[in-house]
Amino acid sequence: MYDMAILWDWIAFSVRWLHVITAMAWIGASFYFIALDLMLKPNAALPEGASGEEWEVHGGGFYHTVKYMVAPARMPEHLTWHKWQSYSTWLSGAALLMIIYWVGGEIYLLDPTKADLSLWQGIAISAGSLTIGWLAYDAMCKSPLADRPTLLMLLLFVVLVVMSWGYNQIFTGRAALLHLGAFTATIMTANVFFQIMPNQRIVVADLKAGRTPDAKYGKIAKVRSTHNNYLTLPVVFLMLSNHYPLAFGTTYAWVIASLIFLTGVTIRHYFNTMHKTGSGPHWTWAVTVLLMIVIAWLSTFSDTGDAAVADGRDLTPYEQQFADAAGFDAAYNTVIGNCSMCHAREPFWDGIRWAPKGVYLETQSDVARHAEQIYLQAGRSHAMPPPNAIQMDPAARATLVDWIRNAREG
C-alpha cells in the first residue's frame, strides 16, 4: 500500500525529533561548560591543584563548582561523563540524512542541472566528504598549526568555504547547506569521540594508577572543545536552512553559508568575553548585523533560468510512473488550480518572490517529480495550500490520493 509513505514520513519525523532533543542537550551542555570555564574565579583557599571556583544559584539551590587544572589528587567516587549527548546527536543526524537525502536522493539530493550523477555516486560523495573532512581537520590540528590557533581557525574557515562551494556544484541547494552542516557537525562529534574523551580517559587511568596526569591531555581537549563552541551556531543555522529558500535556493547560497560561520564567531566571541569579564565587546553586534545585511542582499540574486532548464530533463523511471498513472491529468489540473500561483518560478501571489522551499509545480514534469510531497502535503494532510489562501475541497484532495494510488498499483 502506498500509505507506507505515511509510515515512512512518521519514521523521519521521529528521528528528526530525536535529533532535535539530543542536539539541545549537547548544545546546552557545551555552552554551559564554556561559560562556566570562563567565569571561574581564583581563590587562595581552594584545594591544591584547583584553578578556580564559581558559585551559582538555580532552581532554589546554590551550586559550588571547583575546577582542577589537570585533575584532583585522587579519583572521585562519582564522575559524570558528558559524551552521550554528542554521540546521540550525530547518530540521529546521520540516520536522518540517510532517510531523507539517501533514500530520497533522487528528489532531495541530486540536482541534474549541476552534475550528471547516479544516485549511488551522490551517496558516495555525501558519505565520503564527511569522513575526508574530519581527517583533513584532524591533520591540521596535529600539525605545527596547533601552536598558532588563530591561523588554524582561519584555515578551517577556508576549508568550510571551499566545501560550501563544492557541495553547491553537485547537490540541490537544500542538500548542499545541510551537508555543510553535517560536515561541520561530524568534525565536532569526532573531536569528542577521538580526542576529548580518549584524553580524559588517560587522565582518569593515571589517577587510578596513582600517577600524576600530564597537563597536555587537558590542553588538547580544551582546544577541540573551543573549536566546537565556535562552530555550534553555524551548524544550527545550516540544519534549519531547508525551511528558508532565501538561504539555500539563490545564486550565492554557498557564500551565504560561508558568512554564517563568521556570524557564529562574532556572536560567540561576545558571549565568551562577557562570561569572562562581565562585559562583552559591543562591536561584535554591529559586525553581526552588517554580515546579516550582506547575506540578505546576496539572497536577492536568484537565477531562475537553471530552474526552468531542470524541467527539460528526462524524468527518472521512478518519477515517470507518476506521469503515466491513471488520473494524472486530473491531478495536474488540481495542482495548477491550487498550488502553482505560489510554487512557480515567478510566483504571482502577493508577497511571495520565490517558490516556498524551492518547489516548483507549474509543468507536468514538476508535478510528477514532486508526487510524494504533493501526496503528503495536500492529499493525505491539509498542510497545503494554506487555508487562508485557498480553500481546497475534499474532492480535489481525493483526486491527488487516487492518482498516487493508481501509480503504485500500476
Summary of the structure (lengths in Angstrom):
residues: 410
radius of gyration: 25.3
end to end distance: 11.7
largest distance: 82.2
contacts: 1228
relative contact order: 0.09
helix: 68%
strand: 5%
